[in-house]
Amino acid sequence: MGILIFITIFMVLIVWGILIRNNIVRYFNATRRAWAEVANFEAQKAKILEGLERILSRYTQFEKSTLEKVTELRQQILNLNMSNADVSQLQHIEKLSQDLMKNLNVVVENYPELKADQLYLTMMDDIQEQNENVGAAITIFNRNVEAFNNTIQIFPNNVINTLTLSKKPIRPFSDPILLKNFNYRPNF
């Protein structure tokens, strides 16, 4: 009778360990999928930037730096690692994107006819929409990172993770420029 109880407890522990392991894998895959969405929206923005490069090349004979920034941003987006979350690279891309938007406002002021160009206006709306989509995708990514990190760090999940998967915590995305201009710090 004692051996039967021991085997039952052992089997329950095995099933429980498998459920924990599967949960860790589920959260890890959700995080990877969320990162793929961020990369996908950035890739869509790169396509729009390609068209914007063509339009700006007509207007920017004296504004080469703006055209170079569009080209650099598009290239950085194309180099974004689709399968591995490189948060620092994404931070760099978002900084370039913010800088580009500031430069484009200056170019529009210097070339009033550009302001009236319907294709330009449409592309600017598309870029703004993609920036909003990227922001939403980053929020979802960060939520998935938090859920995954919590899952692998709490006991007994951390033991199961160490023994079976050895997954490391993923660093969430944060915008250092925004944080620099934001004075509130919670007292954790």
C-alpha positions as CSV (number, residue, x, y, z in Angstrom):
1,M,0.0,0.0,0.0
2,G,2.9,2.4,0.8
3,I,4.5,1.8,-2.5
4,L,1.2,2.6,-4.3
5,I,1.0,6.0,-2.4
6,F,4.6,6.7,-3.3
7,I,4.1,6.0,-7.0
8,T,0.9,8.1,-7.0
9,I,2.7,11.0,-5.4
10,F,5.6,10.6,-7.7
11,M,3.3,10.6,-10.8
12,V,1.5,13.7,-9.6
13,L,4.8,15.5,-9.2
14,I,5.9,14.4,-12.7
15,V,2.6,15.6,-14.2
16,W,2.8,18.9,-12.2
17,G,6.4,19.4,-13.4
18,I,5.4,18.8,-17.0
19,L,2.5,21.3,-16.7
20,I,4.9,23.9,-15.3
21,R,7.4,23.3,-18.1
22,N,4.7,23.5,-20.7
23,N,3.5,26.8,-19.2
24,I,7.1,28.2,-19.4
25,V,7.3,27.2,-23.1
26,R,3.9,28.7,-23.7
27,Y,4.9,32.1,-22.3
28,F,8.3,32.0,-24.1
29,N,6.5,31.4,-27.4
30,A,4.0,34.2,-26.7
31,T,7.0,36.5,-26.1
32,R,8.6,35.5,-29.4
33,R,5.4,36.0,-31.2
34,A,5.0,39.5,-29.7
35,W,8.5,40.3,-30.7
36,A,7.7,39.1,-34.3
37,E,4.8,41.6,-34.3
38,V,7.1,44.4,-33.3
39,A,9.5,43.5,-36.0
40,N,6.6,43.1,-38.5
41,F,5.3,46.6,-37.9
42,E,8.8,48.0,-38.2
43,A,9.2,46.2,-41.5
44,Q,6.0,47.8,-42.7
45,K,7.4,51.1,-41.7
46,A,10.5,50.4,-43.7
47,K,8.4,49.9,-46.9
48,I,6.7,53.2,-46.3
49,L,10.1,54.9,-45.8
50,E,11.3,53.5,-49.1
51,G,8.6,55.5,-50.9
52,L,9.2,58.5,-48.7
53,E,12.9,58.4,-49.8
54,R,11.8,58.8,-53.4
55,I,9.6,61.7,-52.7
56,L,12.1,63.5,-50.5
57,S,14.8,63.1,-53.0
58,R,13.0,65.6,-55.3
59,Y,12.8,68.2,-52.5
60,T,15.9,67.7,-50.5
61,Q,18.7,68.9,-52.7
62,F,19.8,71.0,-49.8
63,E,18.4,68.7,-47.2
64,K,20.7,65.6,-47.7
65,S,20.8,64.9,-44.0
66,T,17.1,64.2,-43.9
67,L,17.3,61.8,-46.8
68,E,20.3,60.1,-45.2
69,K,18.3,59.7,-41.9
70,V,15.4,58.1,-43.8
71,T,17.8,55.7,-45.5
72,E,19.6,54.9,-42.2
73,L,16.3,54.3,-40.4
74,R,15.0,52.0,-43.1
75,Q,18.3,50.1,-43.1
76,Q,18.2,49.7,-39.3
77,I,14.7,48.4,-39.5
78,L,15.7,45.9,-42.2
79,N,18.5,44.7,-40.0
80,L,16.2,44.2,-37.0
81,N,16.5,40.6,-35.8
82,M,13.1,39.0,-36.4
83,S,13.7,35.9,-34.3
84,N,15.6,37.2,-31.3
85,A,14.5,40.2,-29.2
86,D,17.2,42.8,-29.4
87,V,15.7,45.5,-27.3
88,S,18.8,47.8,-27.6
89,Q,18.5,47.7,-31.4
90,L,14.8,48.5,-31.2
91,Q,15.6,51.4,-28.8
92,H,18.1,52.8,-31.4
93,I,15.5,52.4,-34.2
94,E,12.8,54.2,-32.1
95,K,15.3,57.1,-31.4
96,L,16.1,57.3,-35.1
97,S,12.4,57.4,-35.9
98,Q,11.8,60.2,-33.4
99,D,14.7,62.2,-34.9
100,L,13.4,61.7,-38.4
101,M,10.0,63.0,-37.6
102,K,11.5,66.1,-36.1
103,N,13.7,66.6,-39.3
104,L,10.7,66.0,-41.6
105,N,8.8,68.9,-39.9
106,V,11.8,71.2,-40.7
107,V,11.9,70.0,-44.3
108,V,8.1,70.7,-44.7
109,E,8.6,74.2,-43.4
110,N,11.4,74.8,-45.9
111,Y,9.4,73.4,-48.8
112,P,5.8,74.5,-48.7
113,E,5.0,72.7,-51.9
114,L,5.9,69.4,-50.1
115,K,3.2,70.2,-47.5
116,A,0.6,70.2,-50.4
117,D,1.9,66.9,-51.9
118,Q,-0.9,64.4,-51.3
119,L,1.5,61.4,-51.6
120,Y,3.7,62.9,-48.9
121,L,0.8,63.5,-46.6
122,T,-0.5,60.0,-47.1
123,M,2.9,58.6,-46.3
124,M,3.3,60.7,-43.2
125,D,-0.1,59.4,-42.1
126,D,1.0,55.9,-42.8
127,I,4.2,56.4,-40.9
128,Q,2.3,57.8,-37.9
129,E,0.0,54.8,-38.0
130,Q,2.9,52.4,-38.1
131,N,4.5,54.3,-35.2
132,E,1.3,53.8,-33.2
133,N,1.2,50.1,-34.2
134,V,4.8,49.7,-33.1
135,G,3.9,51.3,-29.8
136,A,1.0,49.0,-29.3
137,A,3.1,45.9,-30.3
138,I,5.8,47.0,-27.8
139,T,3.2,47.2,-25.1
140,I,2.1,43.7,-25.9
141,F,5.7,42.5,-26.1
142,N,6.5,44.0,-22.6
143,R,3.4,42.4,-21.1
144,N,4.4,39.0,-22.5
145,V,8.0,39.6,-21.2
146,E,6.7,40.3,-17.8
147,A,4.5,37.2,-17.8
148,F,7.3,35.0,-19.0
149,N,9.9,36.5,-16.6
150,N,7.4,36.0,-13.7
151,T,6.8,32.4,-14.8
152,I,10.4,31.4,-14.8
153,Q,11.4,33.3,-11.6
154,I,8.7,32.1,-9.2
155,F,9.1,29.0,-7.1
156,P,8.8,26.1,-8.0
157,N,8.8,27.2,-11.7
158,N,12.3,28.4,-11.4
159,V,13.4,24.9,-10.3
160,I,11.6,23.2,-13.3
161,N,13.1,25.9,-15.6
162,T,16.6,25.3,-14.4
163,L,16.3,21.5,-14.6
164,T,14.6,21.3,-18.0
165,L,14.8,24.5,-20.1
166,S,17.3,27.0,-18.6
167,K,15.5,29.9,-20.1
168,K,16.9,33.3,-19.0
169,P,14.8,36.4,-18.2
170,I,14.1,38.6,-21.2
171,R,14.8,42.3,-21.0
172,P,11.7,44.4,-21.7
173,F,11.7,47.4,-24.0
174,S,12.1,50.8,-22.5
175,D,12.6,54.2,-24.1
176,P,15.7,55.8,-22.4
177,I,14.8,59.2,-24.0
178,L,11.3,59.1,-22.5
179,L,12.7,58.0,-19.1
180,K,15.3,60.8,-19.1
181,N,12.5,63.4,-19.4
182,F,10.3,61.7,-16.9
183,N,11.1,62.5,-13.3
184,Y,8.8,60.2,-11.4
185,R,10.5,57.0,-10.0
186,P,8.4,54.5,-7.9
187,N,10.0,53.5,-4.7
188,F,10.4,49.8,-5.3
